[in-house]
């Protein structure tokens, strides 16, 4: 895929700093352009668009303030929004530049991932050690307002612009959480965001507790270092913690899965829709951990690439998933550059687990369901990890 390879990223809104007919279709003489470089399909009648445009030119009270380029951007945004897919998004030039900087990893902001779910702006996951996590933001929180302005009906990218900002500045989020009777305001001071990829520690003398924070570009290298250390340690069993892992690169998932799956075992299936050939992604590794007992921790902040890894290990090895239902972001996006510096991110496929189960929207159900309570968070307890240790000690 262009620019971003094959990204299974949640791409909902990485707030760390903080195709279609118009894609190349040059508007005609009304905008000072002489010809159509890519003409619209014959079966589509755009006369209503032009009729509306000329009515605005003739009738709008502030005709001197009409911005022709913004009208076109608005039309493109409306067309993309009509697809009713929160991950297919149009970026005007400025937003396109910001988005690509975010993906590259130069970040200032609050450190959380957000998305639209059930028509509400929701926190997918606060990232480890960031201002959002320190302020008490949790996966599943509903963002009712930003700096006092309601988020009802807000476009995801607009929400990103509201929440992001330079280091040292403050943003106030009005949060509604399951179990709360009313929303609460949480103030967050933005900072430089540095996210680890992987860490591990030995528990109970022979259990490797392996936390994967994200499947970023350096995660495969960091994981390989941790894997060698685990292989040379007393560890005989492994707990993989994918909680609040928002996703990352498919290639990284393939690489990490290869430490657990033998060569050519199926990792994921890319489904491009009806009458289209599916693409299979298979393990390239040697399965160094294929004989290790393993359990996996997931929650509603586990999305995209983390769901792919969890599904692959569950379907191939029968590994148990412990915790809460995952987010359900099982789609693939490509970023297409447009002629003026704008871009459009398009959902082109959906991910299926090796057994053909769609991840999109419904997520993965844990084999052992155990939710964290308010008291657990306040006291610093982790009953999900405790259960994982209990289960794997008996394996």
C-alpha positions in Angstrom: 0.0 0.0 0.0 1.1 3.5 -0.6 3.0 5.5 2.0 2.0 3.6 5.0 2.7 0.0 3.8 0.0 -2.3 5.0 -1.1 -0.7 8.2 -3.6 -2.4 10.5 -3.3 0.7 12.7 -6.4 1.7 14.5 -5.9 5.0 12.7 -8.8 6.3 14.8 -6.8 9.3 16.0 -3.3 8.9 17.2 -3.4 12.0 19.4 0.3 11.9 20.3 1.1 15.4 19.0 -0.8 16.6 20.4 -10.4 6.1 -5.8 -13.2 8.5 -5.5 -14.2 11.1 -8.1 -12.7 14.1 -6.6 -9.3 12.3 -6.1 -7.6 14.0 -9.1 -10.8 15.4 -10.6 -10.0 19.0 -11.6 -12.9 21.3 -11.2 -13.8 23.2 -14.3 -13.7 26.9 -15.4 -15.6 28.2 -12.3 -12.4 27.6 -10.4 -10.0 29.0 -13.0 -9.1 25.5 -14.4 -9.4 24.8 -18.0 -10.2 21.1 -18.2 -11.1 17.9 -16.5 -8.1 15.6 -16.2 -10.1 12.7 -14.8 -13.7 12.8 -16.0 -16.5 11.5 -13.7 -18.2 8.2 -14.6 -21.0 8.6 -17.2 -23.6 7.1 -14.8 -23.1 9.9 -12.3 -24.9 13.2 -12.8 -23.0 16.0 -11.1 -25.4 18.7 -12.3 -27.0 19.0 -8.9 -23.7 19.8 -7.3 -23.1 22.6 -9.9 -26.6 23.9 -9.6 -26.2 24.2 -5.8 -22.8 25.9 -6.2 -24.2 28.5 -8.6 -27.2 29.1 -6.3 -24.7 29.8 -3.5 -22.8 32.2 -5.7 -25.9 34.0 -6.7 -27.8 34.1 -3.4 -25.4 33.8 -0.4 -25.5 36.9 1.7 -21.7 37.0 2.2 -20.7 36.3 -1.4 -17.4 38.1 -0.9 -16.4 35.6 1.7 -17.0 32.5 -0.4 -13.8 30.3 -0.4 -14.0 28.2 -3.5 -11.3 25.8 -2.4 -13.0 25.2 1.0 -16.3 24.4 -0.9 -14.4 21.7 -2.8 -12.8 20.3 0.4 -16.2 20.3 2.0 -17.7 18.5 -0.9 -15.0 15.8 -0.8 -15.4 15.5 3.0 -19.1 15.0 2.6 -18.7 12.4 -0.1 -16.2 10.4 2.1 -18.4 10.8 5.2 -21.4 9.4 3.3 -19.6 6.1 3.2 -20.3 5.8 6.9 -16.9 4.4 7.7 -15.1 6.2 10.5 -11.7 5.1 9.1 -12.1 6.5 5.6 -11.2 10.1 5.9 -10.3 13.1 3.7 -7.4 15.3 4.9 -7.0 18.9 3.5 -3.3 19.7 3.0 -2.6 21.0 6.5 -4.3 18.1 8.2 -2.6 15.6 5.8 0.8 17.0 6.8 0.0 16.6 10.5 -1.4 13.1 10.1 1.8 11.9 8.4 4.0 13.5 11.0 1.9 11.6 13.7 2.5 8.3 12.0 6.2 8.9 11.7 6.4 9.3 15.5 7.2 12.9 16.3 4.7 13.5 19.1 3.5 16.1 21.5 0.1 15.9 23.1 -1.8 13.9 25.7 -0.9 10.3 24.6 -4.1 8.4 23.9 -5.9 6.9 21.0 -9.5 7.8 20.2 -12.2 6.7 17.8 -15.9 6.9 17.0 -18.0 4.0 18.4 -21.8 4.0 18.5 -21.6 7.6 17.3 -19.7 8.7 20.3 -16.1 9.9 20.7 -14.4 7.2 22.8 -11.0 6.6 24.2 -9.6 3.4 22.7 -6.6 3.4 25.0 -4.4 5.8 27.0 -0.8 5.0 26.2 1.7 3.9 28.9 3.4 6.7 30.9 1.6 9.5 29.1 -0.3 12.6 30.4 -3.6 10.9 29.6 -2.8 7.8 31.6 -1.4 9.8 34.5 -4.6 11.9 34.5 -6.7 8.8 34.9 -8.1 8.4 31.4 -9.2 4.8 30.7 -10.0 2.7 27.7 -13.8 3.0 27.0 -14.2 6.5 28.4 -16.6 8.7 26.4 -15.3 12.2 25.6 -18.5 14.3 26.0 -16.8 17.7 25.5 -13.4 19.2 24.8 -12.7 22.5 26.6 -16.4 22.9 27.2 -17.5 22.3 23.6 -19.7 19.3 23.0 -18.3 16.5 20.8 -21.8 15.4 19.7 -21.6 14.6 16.0 -18.0 15.6 15.7 -15.7 14.3 13.0 -12.8 12.3 14.3 -10.1 14.5 12.8 -11.7 17.7 14.2 -11.6 16.1 17.7 -7.9 15.3 17.1 -7.3 19.0 16.3 -9.1 20.1 19.5 -7.3 17.7 21.8 -3.7 17.9 20.4 -1.4 20.8 21.3 2.1 21.8 22.3 3.9 20.6 25.3 3.0 22.5 28.5 -0.5 23.6 27.3 -3.6 22.3 28.9 -6.8 20.7 27.6 -10.0 19.9 29.6 -11.9 16.7 28.7 -15.4 16.1 30.0 -15.5 12.3 30.5 -18.4 9.9 31.0 -17.5 6.5 32.2 -19.6 3.3 32.7 -20.8 3.3 36.3 -20.7 7.1 36.7 -23.9 9.0 37.3 -22.6 12.1 35.7 -19.7 13.3 33.5 -16.5 14.7 35.1 -14.0 17.2 33.9 -10.4 16.0 33.6 -7.6 18.5 33.0 -4.5 17.2 31.1 -1.2 19.0 30.6 0.2 18.1 27.2 3.8 16.8 27.0 6.3 15.1 24.7 5.2 11.5 24.2 7.7 8.7 24.2 6.1 5.3 23.9 8.0 2.1 24.7 7.5 -0.9 22.4 8.1 -3.9 24.6 9.2 -4.8 28.1 9.3 -8.0 30.0 10.0 -9.3 33.6 10.2 -12.6 35.3 7.3 -13.5 37.6 6.9 -16.5 39.9 10.5 -17.6 39.0 9.6 -19.1 35.7 6.9 -17.0 34.0 7.9 -14.3 31.5 5.5 -11.4 31.7 5.8 -9.8 28.2 4.1 -6.4 27.7 3.7 -5.2 24.1 2.6 -1.5 24.0 2.3 -1.1 20.3 3.4 -2.6 17.0 5.5 0.3 15.9 8.3 0.3 13.4 10.9 -0.7 16.1 8.7 -3.2 18.0 10.0 -6.2 16.0 13.6 -5.4 16.9 12.7 -4.7 20.5 10.7 -7.9 20.7 13.6 -9.9 19.3 15.9 -8.6 22.0 13.4 -9.5 24.7 12.8 -12.9 23.1 16.5 -13.8 23.2 16.6 -12.7 26.9 13.6 -14.8 27.7 15.1 -17.9 25.9 18.2 -17.5 28.0 16.3 -17.0 31.2 14.6 -19.5 33.6 11.3 -18.6 32.0 9.3 -21.7 31.0 5.9 -20.0 30.4 4.8 -16.7 28.9 2.0 -14.2 29.5 1.6 -11.7 26.6 -0.1 -8.5 27.7 -1.8 -6.7 24.8 -4.1 -4.5 27.0 -4.4 -1.0 25.7 -2.3 -1.8 22.7 -3.8 0.2 19.8 -2.1 -1.5 16.9 0.6 -0.9 14.4 2.2 -2.5 11.4 1.1 -5.8 10.0 4.7 -6.7 9.1 5.6 -6.3 12.8 2.7 -8.7 13.8 4.0 -11.2 11.3 7.5 -11.0 12.7 6.4 -11.4 16.3 3.9 -14.1 15.5 6.8 -16.1 14.0 8.4 -16.5 17.4 5.3 -18.5 18.4 4.1 -20.1 15.2 6.0 -22.4 12.9 7.0 -21.3 9.4 4.0 -20.8 7.0 1.3 -21.1 9.7 -1.5 -18.6 8.9 -1.4 -15.3 10.8 -4.2 -13.4 9.2 -6.4 -13.1 6.1 -7.0 -9.8 4.2 -10.6 -9.7 2.8 -11.1 -7.2 0.1 -14.8 -7.8 -0.2 -17.2 -9.8 -2.4 -15.8 -11.3 -5.6 -12.2 -10.3 -4.6 -9.4 -12.6 -4.0 -8.3 -12.8 -0.3 -4.7 -12.4 0.7 -3.1 -14.7 3.3 -0.3 -13.7 5.6 1.8 -16.4 7.1 4.5 -16.8 9.7 8.1 -16.4 8.6 9.7 -17.4 11.9 10.9 -20.6 13.4 8.5 -20.8 16.3 11.1 -20.6 19.1 8.3 -20.3 21.7 5.9 -22.8 20.0 6.3 -25.3 22.9 6.0 -22.7 25.7 2.6 -22.5 27.5 1.2 -19.0 26.7 -1.9 -17.0 27.8 -2.8 -13.5 26.4 -4.4 -10.5 28.2 -6.7 -8.3 26.2 -9.2 -5.5 27.0 -11.3 -3.0 25.1 -8.1 -1.0 24.4 -6.6 -3.9 22.4 -7.2 -3.0 18.8 -6.1 -3.8 15.3 -2.7 -5.3 15.1 -3.0 -6.6 18.7 -6.3 -8.3 17.8 -4.5 -9.9 14.8 -1.8 -11.4 17.0 -4.3 -12.6 19.6 -6.5 -14.1 17.0 -3.6 -15.8 15.3 -2.2 -17.4 18.4 -5.7 -18.4 19.6 -6.7 -20.1 16.3 -3.4 -21.8 15.7 -2.3 -22.8 19.2 -5.5 -22.7 21.3 -4.0 -20.0 23.5 -6.6 -18.7 26.0 -7.5 -15.0 26.0 -8.1 -13.4 29.4 -9.8 -10.1 30.2 -12.3 -8.1 28.3 -13.7 -8.1 24.7 -11.2 -6.3 22.4 -12.1 -3.1 20.5 -12.9 -4.6 17.1 -10.8 -2.6 14.7 -10.2 -5.1 12.0 -9.8 -3.1 8.9 -7.0 -2.0 6.6 -6.4 1.6 5.4 -4.2 3.1 2.6 -3.3 6.7 2.4 -3.7 8.1 -1.1 -1.9 11.4 -1.9 -3.8 14.0 -3.9 -2.4 16.6 -6.2 -2.6 19.7 -3.9 -1.0 18.1 -0.8 -4.3 16.8 0.6 -4.9 13.1 1.0 -7.6 10.5 1.5 -7.3 7.5 3.9 -9.5 4.7 2.5 -10.6 1.4 4.1 -9.6 -1.2 1.5 -10.0 -4.5 3.3 -11.0 -6.2 6.6 -8.9 -8.6 8.7 -10.0 -12.2 9.4 -8.4 -14.5 11.9 -6.9 -17.7 10.6 -10.3 -19.5 11.1 -12.0 -16.8 9.1 -13.6 -14.8 11.9 -14.0 -11.1 11.2 -12.4 -8.8 13.8 -14.3 -5.7 12.6 -16.7 -4.1 15.1 -17.3 -7.1 17.3 -13.7 -7.7 18.4 -12.4 -10.9 20.1 -14.3 -12.4 23.0 -12.0 -13.6 25.9 -12.1 -17.2 26.9 -12.0 -16.0 30.5 -13.9 -12.8 31.0 -12.8 -10.6 33.9 -13.3 -6.9 34.1 -11.4 -4.3 36.1 -13.5 -2.5 38.7 -13.2 1.1 39.9 -11.7 -0.2 43.1 -9.1 -2.2 41.3 -7.9 0.9 39.5 -7.9 3.0 42.6 -6.0 0.4 44.7 -3.6 -0.5 41.9 -4.7 -4.1 41.8 -4.7 -6.1 38.6 -7.0 -9.1 38.9 -6.7 -9.8 35.2 -2.9 -10.4 35.5 -3.5 -12.3 38.7 -5.9 -14.6 36.8 -3.4 -15.1 34.0 -0.7 -16.1 36.5 -3.1 -18.5 38.1 -4.1 -20.1 34.8 -0.6 -20.4 33.4 0.8 -21.9 36.6 -1.5 -24.8 36.1 -0.3 -25.4 32.5 
